[in-house]
Amino acid sequence: MVKRYAVIGAGAGGLCAAKNLLAVGIEPTIFEVGSRIGGLWVYNNDSGRSPAYRSLHINSEAAVSSFVDFPFPEGTPLYPDTAQMERYFRDYAEHFDLTRRIRFKSEVKSIERTGDGYRVTTGDGKAEEFDGVVVASGHQSIPRHPPQVEGFTGEYLHSHDYRVPEPYAGKKVLVIGAGNSGVDVAADICTVTEMTYLSARSPVLIMPRLMFGVPQSRILVKLEKPWVPWSLRIWMRNMLTRIFHGRMEQWGFRTPKTRTHPISHPTLISHIAWERIKVKPGIERAEGNQVFFSDGSQETVDAIIAATGYLTDLPFLPEGTSPLNGTRLDLYNRVVHPALPNVFFIGYFDVSGGSNIRMMDDQAEYLSAIAASKIKLPSPDEMREAIRADHAFQEKQFPNSPRYGLELDPYRYRKMLARDYVRSGTARSASKPMAMRVDRQVAEKRRQQNSEVSL
């Protein structure tokens, strides 16, 4: 009898999980709360869970941001926008015969153990039995709000709900948070506002998107080899950034002294130089329309946009089985639930340099191999010990901040996955990133298909 798996979410993680399950003979059913394919990359997604804004583009180069066996079409820009990403995911689903397996407008409400399997119940009250479950609903749907703004009486929203800059024309706007979303939103609205303030509580490194005429990832991948100490990598990043942008302090930021997640942006520094954006430190409190900052300064603003991250929420799991542990997840290899056999997670990470989609590809291949009994997992106690070791590594390597709760070192992580293949008798190179094994025949076939369409 063919095994059946429920896959929650039709974004990047859910799609590649379903594709890899099919490849090992397991039939997936994909539950998607919205009516479109693409998850968080769908602009104005009726799921209500996408944070995509009109000007959004991917941060990593298209060539390294595709699924490993399905490259972007010829002619795709270096950094595709949301429309191009949504189209790409639709094409992927069609190519691998996934679309007919998606149940749109179907929200999973609960998962219950039933002997060796699971009963999945959706919002319409229908229940169905499955052998396993893949959770791919994402970790960017529940906004985290900063308590310091409770006294603010002006307009307030989280960046999750930001879409276009026009409503802020002529206003003074404060953007809280200098992560990817914060710098994007600040650079987007500053062209129409009277003044945009950007609050950066922690040190930040704003790297140019292009270096020496090529995407900066191509430069970093040549310099940041796995054997290079992180102290030297940090120094090289800072020096490269200084060549193009100068010192972070001259723009109002603080240069990181420890390992952090660098921000890649093409125009932010220029907007600061043009005095469209003024960088401020962390905020202390707000009273009325006045915002008070940690350096003793204050500003009067009309609106606040909080780009302060997200909370992970997994309300559909069986009671008492949530893997949430503060801002981290107690999952073996970031995928396997040690207490729920055949329940897997995909995409619950923030990769520290590299492509999230490529990393999801690796996770999808890995979980499918487990589901097909090609990989034998350690005992639950051994998995819990590995989880503790992973958390200890996180605490040592990354800042103590909610932003880094799901941070993932790509080189170390791929070695972790590869060890399970080797231990189970399927030889893998622990030093070579699994996602670099590109299927050349599939890639060439896709290029030929695109050429035929263009004719």
NUKEBA-962583 format. One line per field, with one value per residue (C-alpha): residue in three letters; x, y, z. Coordinates in steps of 0.1 Angstrom, whole numbers, plus 5000, padded with zeros to 4 digits. Layout:
! NUKEBA-962583
roti: (ALA:...)
X: (X:...)
Y: (Y:...)
Z: (Z:...)
END
This chain:
! NUKEBA-962583
roti: (MET:VAL:LYS:ARG:TYR:ALA:VAL:ILE:GLY:ALA:GLY:ALA:GLY:GLY:LEU:CYS:ALA:ALA:LYS:ASN:LEU:LEU:ALA:VAL:GLY:ILE:GLU:PRO:THR:ILE:PHE:GLU:VAL:GLY:SER:ARG:ILE:GLY:GLY:LEU:TRP:VAL:TYR:ASN:ASN:ASP:SER:GLY:ARG:SER:PRO:ALA:TYR:ARG:SER:LEU:HIS:ILE:ASN:SER:GLU:ALA:ALA:VAL:SER:SER:PHE:VAL:ASP:PHE:PRO:PHE:PRO:GLU:GLY:THR:PRO:LEU:TYR:PRO:ASP:THR:ALA:GLN:MET:GLU:ARG:TYR:PHE:ARG:ASP:TYR:ALA:GLU:HIS:PHE:ASP:LEU:THR:ARG:ARG:ILE:ARG:PHE:LYS:SER:GLU:VAL:LYS:SER:ILE:GLU:ARG:THR:GLY:ASP:GLY:TYR:ARG:VAL:THR:THR:GLY:ASP:GLY:LYS:ALA:GLU:GLU:PHE:ASP:GLY:VAL:VAL:VAL:ALA:SER:GLY:HIS:GLN:SER:ILE:PRO:ARG:HIS:PRO:PRO:GLN:VAL:GLU:GLY:PHE:THR:GLY:GLU:TYR:LEU:HIS:SER:HIS:ASP:TYR:ARG:VAL:PRO:GLU:PRO:TYR:ALA:GLY:LYS:LYS:VAL:LEU:VAL:ILE:GLY:ALA:GLY:ASN:SER:GLY:VAL:ASP:VAL:ALA:ALA:ASP:ILE:CYS:THR:VAL:THR:GLU:MET:THR:TYR:LEU:SER:ALA:ARG:SER:PRO:VAL:LEU:ILE:MET:PRO:ARG:LEU:MET:PHE:GLY:VAL:PRO:GLN:SER:ARG:ILE:LEU:VAL:LYS:LEU:GLU:LYS:PRO:TRP:VAL:PRO:TRP:SER:LEU:ARG:ILE:TRP:MET:ARG:ASN:MET:LEU:THR:ARG:ILE:PHE:HIS:GLY:ARG:MET:GLU:GLN:TRP:GLY:PHE:ARG:THR:PRO:LYS:THR:ARG:THR:HIS:PRO:ILE:SER:HIS:PRO:THR:LEU:ILE:SER:HIS:ILE:ALA:TRP:GLU:ARG:ILE:LYS:VAL:LYS:PRO:GLY:ILE:GLU:ARG:ALA:GLU:GLY:ASN:GLN:VAL:PHE:PHE:SER:ASP:GLY:SER:GLN:GLU:THR:VAL:ASP:ALA:ILE:ILE:ALA:ALA:THR:GLY:TYR:LEU:THR:ASP:LEU:PRO:PHE:LEU:PRO:GLU:GLY:THR:SER:PRO:LEU:ASN:GLY:THR:ARG:LEU:ASP:LEU:TYR:ASN:ARG:VAL:VAL:HIS:PRO:ALA:LEU:PRO:ASN:VAL:PHE:PHE:ILE:GLY:TYR:PHE:ASP:VAL:SER:GLY:GLY:SER:ASN:ILE:ARG:MET:MET:ASP:ASP:GLN:ALA:GLU:TYR:LEU:SER:ALA:ILE:ALA:ALA:SER:LYS:ILE:LYS:LEU:PRO:SER:PRO:ASP:GLU:MET:ARG:GLU:ALA:ILE:ARG:ALA:ASP:HIS:ALA:PHE:GLN:GLU:LYS:GLN:PHE:PRO:ASN:SER:PRO:ARG:TYR:GLY:LEU:GLU:LEU:ASP:PRO:TYR:ARG:TYR:ARG:LYS:MET:LEU:ALA:ARG:ASP:TYR:VAL:ARG:SER:GLY:THR:ALA:ARG:SER:ALA:SER:LYS:PRO:MET:ALA:MET:ARG:VAL:ASP:ARG:GLN:VAL:ALA:GLU:LYS:ARG:ARG:GLN:GLN:ASN:SER:GLU:VAL:SER:LEU)
X: (5000:5013:5021:5003:5017:5000:5021:5010:5017:5022:5052:5088:5092:5059:5064:5099:5089:5060:5082:5108:5082:5068:5103:5105:5070:5050:5018:5016:4984:4992:4970:4972:4952:4952:4942:4977:5010:5041:5035:5052:5064:5028:5020:4985:4981:4946:4960:4967:5001:5024:5045:5053:5053:5051:5088:5101:5129:5149:5181:5202:5211:5186:5213:5218:5182:5164:5155:5186:5169:5147:5167:5150:5141:5167:5164:5154:5168:5196:5171:5135:5105:5074:5056:5085:5089:5052:5054:5085:5068:5037:5059:5077:5044:5032:5065:5065:5027:5021:4993:4965:4977:4971:4939:4935:4916:4921:4935:4948:4932:4945:4968:4961:4979:4960:4980:5009:4995:4979:4944:4945:4914:4908:4887:4857:4856:4868:4893:4916:4942:4978:5010:5030:5030:5053:5049:5058:5036:5065:5077:5068:5031:5027:5043:5064:5055:5079:5066:5084:5057:5027:5024:5025:4992:5000:4996:5012:5017:5040:5061:5041:5012:5032:5025:5031:5047:5020:5000:5030:5036:5047:5048:5075:5079:5100:5110:5121:5146:5175:5170:5161:5125:5134:5160:5137:5107:5128:5144:5109:5090:5118:5112:5078:5081:5091:5116:5122:5139:5155:5160:5189:5193:5221:5253:5246:5266:5250:5267:5263:5242:5268:5306:5330:5301:5289:5265:5283:5275:5299:5327:5319:5317:5353:5365:5345:5356:5345:5380:5384:5379:5349:5370:5387:5354:5340:5371:5369:5332:5339:5368:5348:5320:5343:5357:5322:5304:5330:5326:5292:5296:5297:5261:5248:5252:5276:5299:5294:5324:5309:5292:5260:5236:5248:5222:5224:5208:5214:5203:5200:5234:5226:5193:5211:5237:5209:5194:5161:5168:5182:5196:5187:5196:5172:5140:5133:5097:5070:5045:5019:5037:5071:5096:5126:5158:5186:5210:5187:5174:5137:5117:5081:5067:5034:5037:5057:5064:5078:5101:5108:5105:5080:5068:5066:5031:5022:4987:4976:5001:4989:4986:5019:5040:5051:5088:5089:5117:5119:5129:5143:5128:5136:5140:5167:5187:5160:5137:5127:5103:5119:5085:5063:5074:5070:5063:5088:5095:5109:5120:5122:5155:5173:5204:5235:5248:5233:5199:5169:5154:5185:5186:5149:5158:5184:5158:5132:5156:5166:5131:5120:5149:5138:5101:5112:5133:5166:5179:5178:5174:5192:5171:5149:5174:5203:5182:5175:5212:5220:5194:5210:5244:5229:5214:5247:5264:5238:5244:5282:5282:5254:5242:5217:5187:5153:5164:5191:5169:5165:5199:5216:5253:5250:5284:5280:5243:5250:5276:5250:5226:5254:5264:5230:5233:5268:5257:5228:5250:5243:5276:5277:5305:5302:5322:5303:5270:5243:5225:5254:5247:5228:5210:5225:5201:5170:5186:5193:5158:5143:5164:5153:5116:5121:5137:5108:5083:5102:5101)
Y: (5000:5035:5057:5090:5122:5155:5185:5218:5248:5253:5276:5268:5243:5225:5222:5207:5184:5171:5167:5147:5125:5116:5107:5080:5066:5085:5102:5138:5159:5196:5217:5255:5280:5305:5302:5307:5288:5305:5312:5343:5353:5359:5396:5403:5366:5359:5336:5367:5353:5367:5397:5405:5442:5456:5464:5431:5413:5383:5391:5363:5359:5339:5314:5301:5307:5281:5245:5224:5205:5234:5265:5299:5305:5322:5359:5360:5391:5387:5394:5384:5402:5387:5382:5363:5342:5333:5323:5302:5283:5277:5264:5241:5227:5220:5205:5180:5173:5189:5213:5187:5175:5209:5216:5254:5273:5245:5253:5225:5229:5199:5168:5138:5105:5075:5043:5044:5075:5108:5123:5157:5179:5210:5242:5227:5199:5172:5147:5124:5097:5100:5080:5111:5149:5176:5210:5237:5266:5289:5310:5345:5348:5360:5395:5403:5438:5459:5468:5502:5516:5510:5547:5558:5574:5579:5553:5520:5488:5458:5454:5422:5445:5470:5470:5504:5538:5561:5564:5579:5607:5639:5622:5616:5578:5557:5522:5500:5473:5472:5437:5427:5439:5471:5484:5474:5493:5524:5526:5521:5548:5574:5586:5599:5608:5642:5622:5585:5574:5540:5526:5501:5488:5463:5465:5459:5454:5469:5452:5463:5438:5441:5441:5447:5444:5409:5397:5399:5363:5353:5372:5358:5322:5325:5340:5322:5286:5262:5261:5299:5309:5331:5358:5362:5360:5388:5409:5402:5412:5444:5453:5446:5467:5495:5496:5503:5520:5532:5526:5518:5545:5573:5564:5561:5523:5503:5479:5443:5428:5393:5369:5385:5382:5408:5429:5432:5463:5483:5518:5522:5539:5563:5573:5580:5601:5620:5627:5609:5585:5593:5564:5564:5540:5517:5532:5536:5546:5565:5591:5605:5612:5616:5587:5587:5569:5553:5582:5607:5621:5623:5627:5635:5611:5605:5567:5538:5506:5478:5454:5435:5399:5371:5345:5309:5294:5257:5255:5224:5200:5175:5190:5190:5182:5217:5218:5255:5264:5301:5314:5280:5247:5214:5195:5170:5184:5212:5186:5157:5158:5134:5126:5124:5097:5107:5143:5166:5203:5222:5258:5266:5284:5316:5306:5326:5332:5313:5304:5294:5276:5255:5246:5236:5213:5196:5192:5179:5152:5143:5139:5120:5095:5091:5086:5059:5041:5049:5067:5052:5078:5078:5070:5097:5103:5106:5131:5152:5153:5164:5191:5204:5204:5224:5250:5253:5260:5287:5304:5304:5315:5340:5371:5365:5380:5367:5374:5346:5320:5301:5311:5282:5278:5262:5244:5229:5220:5202:5181:5172:5160:5141:5122:5105:5094:5080:5063:5047:5032:5058:5074:5112:5137:5155:5184:5190:5209:5185:5212:5216:5182:5199:5175:5188:5169:5184:5219:5215:5202:5232:5256:5239:5242:5279:5284:5266:5288:5320:5309)
Z: (5000:4991:5020:5022:5038:5046:5037:5054:5031:4993:4996:4988:5016:5010:4973:4974:5003:4982:4951:4971:4987:4953:4942:4969:4962:4989:4979:4993:4998:5002:5024:5015:5035:5005:4969:4953:4952:4966:5003:5016:4981:4969:4970:4984:4992:5004:5030:5051:5061:5035:5045:5008:4998:4963:4959:4974:4956:4967:4985:4970:4934:4913:4901:4937:4949:4927:4935:4927:4898:4885:4875:4868:4832:4809:4811:4848:4865:4891:4919:4909:4923:4939:4906:4891:4922:4923:4886:4893:4921:4899:4871:4896:4908:4873:4862:4890:4889:4923:4915:4913:4948:4964:4983:4983:5009:5033:5067:5090:5124:5142:5140:5162:5167:5155:5161:5136:5117:5121:5117:5100:5105:5084:5090:5072:5098:5075:5088:5069:5079:5069:5075:5082:5082:5069:5085:5060:5071:5078:5107:5095:5100:5136:5140:5171:5184:5204:5239:5238:5215:5237:5245:5209:5197:5160:5132:5139:5120:5117:5085:5079:5069:5049:5012:4994:5003:4990:5023:5040:5015:5034:5068:5093:5097:5121:5110:5139:5131:5107:5094:5058:5061:5080:5055:5026:5040:5050:5015:4999:5018:5021:4986:4995:5032:5047:5068:5075:5107:5110:5145:5148:5183:5175:5154:5117:5085:5054:5024:4988:4967:4939:4944:4915:4891:4903:4931:4964:4971:4943:4961:4996:4984:4971:5004:5031:5028:5056:5069:5073:5109:5116:5131:5097:5078:5099:5092:5055:5054:5073:5050:5018:5031:5040:5005:4991:5019:5043:5081:5094:5121:5095:5085:5121:5126:5148:5131:5143:5163:5164:5140:5127:5097:5072:5053:5016:5001:4969:4979:5017:5021:4993:5008:5041:5023:5005:5040:5032:5060:5094:5115:5152:5180:5199:5213:5250:5250:5232:5245:5221:5189:5207:5205:5229:5220:5240:5233:5249:5216:5207:5175:5166:5141:5124:5120:5132:5112:5134:5114:5146:5135:5141:5166:5156:5161:5157:5171:5152:5168:5194:5228:5247:5217:5205:5198:5206:5231:5235:5200:5191:5181:5197:5164:5154:5125:5124:5107:5129:5159:5185:5201:5170:5145:5109:5116:5099:5096:5067:5064:5101:5099:5088:5068:5077:5042:5013:4999:5020:4990:4984:5021:5020:4990:5013:5041:5017:5003:5039:5053:5023:5027:5064:5054:5028:5055:5037:5067:5102:5129:5163:5194:5208:5237:5212:5191:5222:5230:5194:5198:5230:5212:5183:5208:5225:5192:5185:5218:5212:5176:5173:5193:5221:5203:5191:5155:5157:5174:5141:5126:5107:5097:5062:5061:5095:5089:5057:5074:5101:5074:5055:5087:5089:5053:5059:5092:5074:5047:5020:5013:5011:5012:5045:5031:4999:5001:4990:4970:4947:4931:4902:4878:4846:4824:4841:4839:4802:4795:4813:4792:4760:4771:4778:4743:4726:4744:4734:4698)
END
